[in-house]
Amino acid sequence: MDAELAAALDGMPYVGLADPAEARAAMRALVSVLVEPSADPRVEVADRTVPGAPGAPPVPVRTYLPVRARRPAPVLVYFHGGGFVTGGLENEHGRCLEFAAEDGIAVVSVGYRLAPEHPFPAGFEDCYAATVWAHAHASELGGDPARVAVGGGSAGGALAVAVALRARDEDGPPLAFQMLLYPVLDDRMDTPSMRAFTGPPLFNRTDVRHMWRHYLGGREDVPAYAAPARAADLAGLPPAYVLAAEIDPLRDEDLAFAHRLIAAGVPTELHHVPGACHGFDGILSAGIARRAFAEQRGALRRALGNTEGAGQCSG
């Protein structure tokens, strides 16, 4: 493992997923270490709710709007990680704030329902409803409905792919891009990396097994909207950026999925980072994480037409 990353991980809270209550407490402790409360005068941040799926409760979201955009901004709908069991809007606050402040992107961060209390498809339905809302209301957000993207890390990456699949299948919002950071994709758990990484740090095979148990709720008929690696056809999905980490049980399913996207004719940028573990890009005290985050931001700007980055905002 990268030396700086290993040093930063030493003594950091470990979020195991066997017990949801304990996992959520550990995630809150981890977020308190990694995410410092912050604001930026270049960004208007607001918490609100948007309509959920028919018969479902409203979905909490946090919007990050560049306050002095020179033109309609691209819109990124972002889904947090946490194994479908933990996490919330605070997890991605720093990341979303920077996307808006530095890159001129309007961000809608989604607080979807969590398993096991709300197994699939509850969280997925929340994410799709929030994406539909973001596209329909893009102009109100100072955004461009022709440049709406989805993204997320880990479970959030799975939800981003699932939303893109459904949007394609049901002629939903015409998504411009999907940013997939070490995404969870395959409930079958049958790859060399899944068999190799059985202990910490951050995420391992045991966590993956508990995650799928909580999220799927015992169902055996697993659809592609739950585990996107099961999708038979990836053609027609939006262009993608896929980040894979060497020391991650998800590594091989991420690499395989990126290759399938490429074979299906989907423009795909794949980054495999040696010496990195699952979720490493959130540990910004390590240079390897800062470089990865900078690359993600660059990929977003290129894909969404904000090549000038912060230059999209005056002042």
WOFEN-V706168 format. One record per residue. N is the residue number from 1. SS is DSSP state (H for helix, E for strand, L for the rest). PHI is phi in radians with two decimals (none if undefined). Layout:
N|SS|PHI + N|SS|PHI
//
This chain:
1|L|none + 2|L|-0.89 + 3|H|-1.11 + 4|H|-1.12 + 5|H|-1.15 + 6|H|-1.06 + 7|H|-1.13 + 8|H|-1.18 + 9|H|-1.33 + 10|L|-1.07 + 11|L|1.45 + 12|L|-1.33 + 13|L|-1.00 + 14|L|-1.79 + 15|L|-1.74 + 16|L|-1.41 + 17|L|-1.89 + 18|L|-1.10 + 19|L|-1.98 + 20|H|-1.02 + 21|H|-1.11 + 22|H|-1.16 + 23|H|-1.10 + 24|H|-1.19 + 25|H|-1.12 + 26|H|-1.15 + 27|H|-1.13 + 28|H|-1.08 + 29|H|-1.14 + 30|H|-1.13 + 31|H|-1.09 + 32|H|-1.12 + 33|H|-1.43 + 34|H|-1.61 + 35|L|-2.03 + 36|L|-1.51 + 37|L|-0.98 + 38|L|-2.69 + 39|L|-2.44 + 40|L|-2.58 + 41|L|-1.11 + 42|L|-1.46 + 43|E|-2.30 + 44|E|-1.68 + 45|E|-1.90 + 46|E|-2.56 + 47|E|-1.71 + 48|E|-2.72 + 49|E|-2.11 + 50|E|-2.22 + 51|L|-1.07 + 52|L|-1.55 + 53|L|-1.14 + 54|L|-0.91 + 55|L|1.44 + 56|L|-1.76 + 57|L|-1.23 + 58|L|-1.04 + 59|E|-1.85 + 60|E|-1.28 + 61|E|-2.37 + 62|E|-2.15 + 63|E|-1.76 + 64|E|-2.19 + 65|E|-2.01 + 66|E|-1.05 + 67|L|-1.45 + 68|L|-2.26 + 69|E|-1.16 + 70|L|-1.40 + 71|L|-2.67 + 72|L|-0.94 + 73|E|-1.52 + 74|E|-1.12 + 75|E|-2.14 + 76|E|-2.02 + 77|E|-1.64 + 78|E|-2.06 + 79|E|-2.04 + 80|L|-1.27 + 81|L|-1.57 + 82|L|2.23 + 83|L|1.15 + 84|L|1.15 + 85|L|-2.00 + 86|L|-2.16 + 87|L|1.62 + 88|L|-3.06 + 89|H|-1.11 + 90|H|-1.20 + 91|H|-0.92 + 92|H|-1.91 + 93|H|-1.04 + 94|H|-1.10 + 95|H|-1.09 + 96|H|-1.16 + 97|H|-1.06 + 98|H|-1.24 + 99|H|-0.95 + 100|H|-1.32 + 101|H|-1.23 + 102|H|-1.63 + 103|H|-1.97 + 104|L|1.18 + 105|L|-1.87 + 106|E|-1.38 + 107|E|-2.03 + 108|E|-2.04 + 109|E|-1.64 + 110|E|-1.91 + 111|E|-1.71 + 112|L|-1.28 + 113|L|-1.19 + 114|L|-1.90 + 115|L|-1.46 + 116|L|-1.47 + 117|L|-1.06 + 118|L|-2.27 + 119|L|-1.23 + 120|L|-0.89 + 121|L|-1.81 + 122|H|-1.00 + 123|H|-1.08 + 124|H|-1.08 + 125|H|-1.06 + 126|H|-1.07 + 127|H|-1.16 + 128|H|-1.17 + 129|H|-1.08 + 130|H|-1.15 + 131|H|-1.20 + 132|H|-1.05 + 133|H|-1.11 + 134|H|-1.07 + 135|H|-1.18 + 136|H|-1.15 + 137|L|-1.93 + 138|L|-0.99 + 139|H|-1.10 + 140|H|-1.14 + 141|H|-1.54 + 142|L|1.32 + 143|E|-1.90 + 144|E|-1.93 + 145|E|-1.13 + 146|E|-1.48 + 147|E|-2.28 + 148|E|-1.83 + 149|E|-2.10 + 150|E|-2.13 + 151|E|-2.90 + 152|E|2.98 + 153|E|-1.96 + 154|L|1.05 + 155|H|-1.04 + 156|H|-1.10 + 157|H|-1.16 + 158|H|-1.05 + 159|H|-1.16 + 160|H|-1.12 + 161|H|-1.09 + 162|H|-1.07 + 163|H|-1.09 + 164|H|-1.11 + 165|H|-1.08 + 166|H|-1.17 + 167|H|-1.05 + 168|H|-1.17 + 169|H|-1.19 + 170|L|-1.93 + 171|L|0.95 + 172|L|-1.49 + 173|L|-0.95 + 174|L|-1.36 + 175|L|-1.27 + 176|L|-1.65 + 177|E|-2.96 + 178|E|-2.34 + 179|E|-1.87 + 180|E|-2.04 + 181|E|-1.78 + 182|L|0.60 + 183|L|-1.27 + 184|L|-1.37 + 185|L|-2.36 + 186|L|-2.35 + 187|L|-1.27 + 188|L|-1.34 + 189|L|0.93 + 190|L|-2.21 + 191|L|-2.38 + 192|H|-1.02 + 193|H|-1.18 + 194|H|-1.15 + 195|H|-1.36 + 196|H|-1.45 + 197|L|-1.80 + 198|L|-1.88 + 199|L|-2.35 + 200|L|-0.96 + 201|L|-1.67 + 202|L|1.10 + 203|L|-2.78 + 204|L|-2.62 + 205|H|-1.00 + 206|H|-1.08 + 207|H|-1.08 + 208|H|-1.06 + 209|H|-1.08 + 210|H|-1.12 + 211|H|-1.01 + 212|H|-1.14 + 213|H|-1.06 + 214|H|-1.19 + 215|H|-1.28 + 216|H|-1.49 + 217|L|1.07 + 218|L|1.50 + 219|L|-1.21 + 220|L|-1.79 + 221|L|-1.55 + 222|L|-1.46 + 223|L|-1.46 + 224|L|-1.14 + 225|L|-1.23 + 226|L|-1.59 + 227|L|-2.24 + 228|H|-1.05 + 229|H|-1.09 + 230|H|-1.40 + 231|L|-1.11 + 232|L|-1.29 + 233|L|-2.39 + 234|L|-1.84 + 235|L|-1.08 + 236|L|1.52 + 237|L|-1.34 + 238|L|-1.23 + 239|L|-0.89 + 240|E|-2.32 + 241|E|-2.09 + 242|E|-2.11 + 243|E|-1.89 + 244|E|-2.13 + 245|E|-1.99 + 246|E|-1.07 + 247|E|-1.75 + 248|L|-2.54 + 249|L|-1.03 + 250|L|-1.48 + 251|H|-0.88 + 252|H|-1.24 + 253|H|-1.22 + 254|H|-1.21 + 255|H|-1.10 + 256|H|-1.10 + 257|H|-1.16 + 258|H|-1.06 + 259|H|-1.11 + 260|H|-1.15 + 261|H|-1.04 + 262|H|-1.07 + 263|H|-1.11 + 264|L|-1.47 + 265|L|1.51 + 266|L|-1.56 + 267|L|-1.02 + 268|E|-2.39 + 269|E|-1.84 + 270|E|-2.02 + 271|E|-2.12 + 272|E|-1.89 + 273|E|-1.89 + 274|E|-1.20 + 275|E|1.33 + 276|E|-1.93 + 277|E|-1.89 + 278|L|-0.98 + 279|L|1.32 + 280|H|-1.08 + 281|H|-1.25 + 282|H|-1.51 + 283|L|-1.77 + 284|L|-1.31 + 285|L|-1.26 + 286|L|-1.74 + 287|H|-1.04 + 288|H|-1.07 + 289|H|-1.30 + 290|H|-1.10 + 291|H|-1.13 + 292|H|-1.12 + 293|H|-1.15 + 294|H|-1.09 + 295|H|-1.16 + 296|H|-1.06 + 297|H|-1.09 + 298|H|-1.12 + 299|H|-1.10 + 300|H|-1.09 + 301|H|-1.07 + 302|H|-1.13 + 303|H|-1.19 + 304|H|-1.80 + 305|L|1.42 + 306|L|-1.76 + 307|L|-1.18 + 308|L|-1.53 + 309|H|1.05 + 310|H|-1.08 + 311|H|-1.10 + 312|H|-1.23 + 313|E|-1.98 + 314|L|-1.44 + 315|L|1.37
//
